[in-house]
Every structure is written in structure tokens, then in C-alpha cells.
Amino acid sequence: MTHSETTRITMYGCGPDEAALFRELAPGLGVRPTITDAPVSEANAELASGSRCISVGHKTPITRATLRALRRAGVMYISTRSIGYNHIDLEHAVSVGILVENVSYSPDSVADYTLMLMLMAIRDAKSLVRRTDMHDYRLSDARGKELRDLTVGVIGTGRIGTAVMDRLRGFGCPVLAHDHRPSDRPATAVEYVPLDELLRRSDLVTLHAPLTAATHHLLNRQRLARMKNDALIVNTGRGALIDTEALLQELESGRLAGAALDVVEGEEGIFYADCRDNPLQSKALLRLQELPNAVISPHTAYYTDHALRDTVENSLTNCLTFESRIQHA
């Protein structure tokens, strides 16, 4: 492809910040972008006519009907601006002739946020801030804990899980890890153990596994029951890694000390929307938010200027790599 040629790529589900980055970066890469804030759907698949490649967000599931409509419009490749694929039926995409690939971005955004949630959980930050907002400046009856005194279990040791372990080294706490493919670059003093042993020994468990059929409800009722009394859970992976109803029972009974969750089962259609004037349809989310020992944030761990730029740039690069393969096939 020469510099005089341009490649048309359609970008769906773009917020204002993503759209600005696409407009900034696309011309220099020889791309003519078509940008919409609407998530891709069967109804708007025709926007992609003339594009072999599209870029999509992770906020809305892509249905089989949408995949078929995209293929009819000529789409052969989807770059999802996320690490996870769980919003796309990959097998159906392949069956209709569409390749789907994810993007990589700096793991530091999620790793930093994970450590923040850990510290918030062990210092009871939610109750502290709530009391201070009401001008109650007394010390809490419950003292905080220090991270160096806790054993932290890391489930999933890909790029983000490894970055979390690197940061934990600075706090001096013992770290247990579990992954079906252990990291080839383990942090110092990390001990890989079976999942049940990790749950039994850890004071705090943090989740960084992908969501697949095998990991859905990875922490189910039986596994949550194996955790220590007063243990804490942090999840910046995917909400459905945890059986939410089982977690609620453990938190409401007081057996588990708390949870800090950036992702929640059933968050779709709620997170990223302004719901101040609308009653929430998720009773589980309402119950979690009412608990003093549950910190909830709206799937925002990845959302930094550095990571967002990585995501947009790598999505464009993925599309251009696919175009190059097609042209040279």
C-alpha cells in the first residue's frame, strides 16, 4: 500500500476521547476512519460497507445476527478494543468468515488500580470516606491492616497479573499464584500453588483470569467457602468470574471481610450509563453497593490516558496488519 492509498476502517462505540484519538492517529497511518458512538448492531452494520476491518468497544455484546450482518456488509476482521473476547461469539464469527483479535495495552493501568483497591479494602476506605463526608471524624472501631502482614493470592498471571505481583514485591507481602500456564517471568518469592490451596492460605485474593466457559464462576459457592474467615476479594478481571449471589451471602453474613470490585456480574447496560434518574434493574448490584464492606467502581481500571492511546493505536495497527495480509495473500 502506498502513501497515496488510504484504508477505510469503521470504528464503532467510540466515546469522545477515543474518537479524538482515532482522528489524530488515523491519517498518519493511511487510514480513513468512519467513527460512530453507537455500538455495533445488526441495524447499523451497513455503516461498515466498504470496510474490510472494523474496530469495536467491549461495552456491548455482539450478537450472532450482528456478525452475519457485518459479513454481508463485507467485513472480514474485527479488532476489539479490549483484552477480553467474552462479548463476542468467536466460533460463530469464524463460521461466517470473520476473524476477531484483541488488543494489548499497558498492564500498568489495571495493575495500579488493583493495588489501590487492595489498599482501600484493607483500610475500610468506603466507610471512612462515608463517615468523613458526614463530618464524623472519629476513628473507626475496626483497625486497618498492613499489606506486608497479609498473604495475597493472585489468580491469573498474564501481563496484568504479573504486573500486580511486581508491585506487591515492594510491599513485602507473601504472594501465592495460580495459573494453568505459570508465568515464565515470575516475580521474586512468588509461590505457584493449586487453586484450592491458594484460597485456603490467602488473606486477600485478586482475580486476573480471562472469562471463558472454564472460568465462569471460578469462585463459586464451594470455593468461596474454602477461603479464610475475614479474607478479602479484589476483582478487576471480569464480573462473572465470581458467583455474585454466593459472594453476597458471604459478605452479608460477615464471614468474608470485604470485596473491592471494578467489575460486576450483569454490569452490561448499567456501567458507563448515567442511572441517577433510573431505578437499577440489578438487585445484586444494589445489595453490593449498600454493604459497607464492598467497594464498587464501574469497570474503570483500564481507563488511563496511556492505556487508551495504546488501545486505539493497537486497534488501528491490527486492522492494517490484517489488510496487509489480505493484499499479499
N, C-alpha and C positions, 0 to 999 in steps of 0.2 A: 504494500500500500504506500503510495507516495504522499508527500505532504499536501498535494493539491486535492487529494481524496479525503472525504470525511465518512465516518461510520455513524449511522443513526442508532442510538440506543434510547429506549424508553425507560424512564425512572418512575416507578410507582411509589405511593405512600411517603412522599418526601415532606418532612417538616421544613419550615423556613430556613433553618440552619443548614440542613442537608442540601436543599435546593440551591442556596447561595454557594456552597462548596462545589456542587456539580457544575454550576455556571462558571465558577472560577477555574476549575481544573480541566473541564472537558475540551475547550478549544485547543489548549496546548498539547492534548493527546490525539487531536484529529477527530474528535467526537462531536456530532451534532445532537445535543440532548433534547428529548421531549420529556418534560417534567410535569408531574401532577401530584397533588397532595392526596388524591384518592387512592386507597389501597386497591391492588389489582383484583378484578372480579370478572365474572362472565359478562357482565353488562358493559364493561369498559375495555375488554380485551382488544377491541378494534383499534384502540389508541396505539397499539404496538404494530400495526400494519406497516410494513417497510423496515421493521427492526427484527433482525435475527436474534438479538440479545435484549433482555430486559433486566433491570435491577429492581428488587423488591425489598420492602421492610419486613420485620419479623412480628409486627403487632397484630396481624390478621391472618388467620388460617387461609390457605389457598385450596379451594375445593377441586375435586376431580373435574367438575363441569368447567371450571375456570381454566384448568390445564388444557382441556380439549379445545376450548375456545381460543386460547393462546396459540395452540398448534395450528388451528385453522387460519389464524392471522399471520402465520409464517414464523412464529417464534420457535427457536431451536435450543435456546440456552437461557437459564435463569440464574442470576447471581443474587443470592440472598445476603442482605447486609447484616449478617449475624453469624455467630459461630454455630449455633444450633440449627437443625433442619426440621424440628418437630412440628412446624406449622405447614409442612409440605409433604404430600404423599409421594415419596421418592419413587416407589415402584410404579405407581401409575404414571408419573412423569416420564419415566424411561419407556413405558409401554406405548406412550403416544409420540415418542420421538423427541423428548426434551431432556437435556442434561441439566442437572442442578448442582451448583457448587456454592460453598460458603466463602466467607472472607476471614482473614485473620486481622486482628488489630492488637495494639499494645495490651498485654495482660495486666499492666500496672493499674489501669483504671479500676478493674474489678478487684484486684488484689488489695489495693489501698482501701477500697470501700469495705471489703471483707474485714480487714483489721479494725476499721472504725466501728463496724457493727459488733465485733467481738468486745471491744473496749466499752461500748455502750451497754452491752448485755451484762458484763461483769461488774459495772459500776451503777447499774439500775438507773440509767440515764433518763429513761422515759418518765419515771415517777419523779425524779429530781427536777427535771425541766417543768413538768406539770405543776409541782408544788411551788417552784420559784415564780412561775407565771402568775400564780395566785397570791404572791407576796408572802408565802410561807417559807421562811429561811432557816428553819430548824434542820438539824442533822437527821437523816433517816434512821429508823430503828435497825435497818439492815445495813451492815458494813459492806463495802465493796471488796472485791478480790483483786489480787495481782496476777497478771498473766504468767509470770515466771513460776508461780506456785501451782499452775494447772497443767494437766496433760491434755494436749489438743490433738484430736483425731481429724485427719484430712482425707476425705473420700473423693477420689479423683485427682490424679497427679499429672494432668496435662500441663499446658503452658500456664494456665491461671493457678491451678493447684500448686504447681512448683513455685510460682512467684509468691504465693501465700506462705509456703514453707520457708522460702528465703527470708521473708520479713519476720517470721516467727523466731528465726535464729537470733535476731537482735534482742528479743525479749527473754531469751534464755530458758524457754519452757520446753519440756519433753514433747516430742512430736511423733505420733503414730500415723501411718499412712496405709491406705488401701486402694489398689487399682488392679484391674485384670491385666494391665500392662504396666508394671512398675516403671517409673521414670529412669531413664539412663543417665540422668544428671541429678541424683537425689541431693537434697540439702544435707548439710552436716548433721549427724546424730539423729537422722530420721530412721525409724524402725518400721519396715513393712510387715503388716500382720493381716490375718483373715478379718473379714468384716465384723463378725460377731465378737472377736477379741477386741477390736478397736472400740466397739460400742461399750463393751463391758469395762474397759480401762480408762476411757476418756472422760474428762470433766467438761469438755466443750467439743462439739462435733461440727465441722464445717463441710458443706457439700459443693463439689465442683465437678460432678459427673454429668455427662450428656444425658438427655432424656431419650430413652429408647423403650421398646417393649420390655426389655430385660430390666431396666432401671425404674420403670413406672412403679411408684410406691415402694421404692427401695427401702425407705424407713416406714415399714408398715407397723401394725399394732404389735406384732410379736417382737420385731427388732427394737421398737421404741421401749418396750417393756424390759429389754436387756440392758438399757442404759442405766448408769448410776443414778441414784436419787440425787436431786439437786443439780443434775447436768444441764447444760445449755446447748442450744442448736442454732447455728447460723446457716442461712441458705441464700446464696447469690447465684445459684445454678438455674434450676427450673422448678416451678412450684410443685409439679406433680411427682417430684422425687420423694415427697413426703405425703403420707396419708393424712390429710388435714384434719379429718374428724378424729382420728386416733391421737394426733398431736394435741388437739384442743382438749381432749379428755385428760391427757397427761398434765397439761398446763393448768387447767381449771381445778384439778384435784390437788395441785401443788407438789406433785411428785417430781416433775421436772421444774427446774428453777426459772427457765425462761427461753424465749426464742427471739431471734432477730432475723427478719425475713425481708429480702428485697424482691422476692418472687413468691407468688401465692397461687395455689391451685384454683383455677377458674377466674384468673385475673383478666382474661380476654374480654374486651368491651368495657372494662372498668378502668384499668390503669391506662394512663395517657388521656383520659377524658375528664372534663370538669363535671363532677357529680354532685356539686353542692346543692343544687335545687332538685335533684332526683333521688328517690329512695334507692338504696343499693339492693340489687337482686341477690347478692351473695350473703347468705346468713352466716356462713363460715368466716368471711372477711370481717363482718360486723362484730362477731364474737371475738375474733383475734384483736381487733382494734380496741375493744372495751377492756381487754386484760391489761393490768398494769405491768405485767412481766413479758409482754410481746411488743417488740418494736417492728413496725411495718413501714416500708418505703416502696414507691411504685416502679419497680424494675428500672432503677436509675443508676445502678453500679457502673455500667459501661459508659455513662454519659459524661465524657470529658471532651475538651476541645481537641486534645491529641488523638484520642481513640476515634472520635467522629471523623476526623480528617483521614485517619488510617482506613476507616471503613469505606468512605466514599472513594478514595483513591484506589484501594484494592478492588472494589467492585468494578470500577472502570477498567482497571488492568486485566481482571479476569475476563471481562467481556471481549476486550481487544485480543487477548490470547486465544480465546475461542475463535474469533473471526479469522485470525491468522492461520489457525489450524485448518479451518474450512477452506480458505483460499489456497492453501498449499497441499490439500488432500489429493 
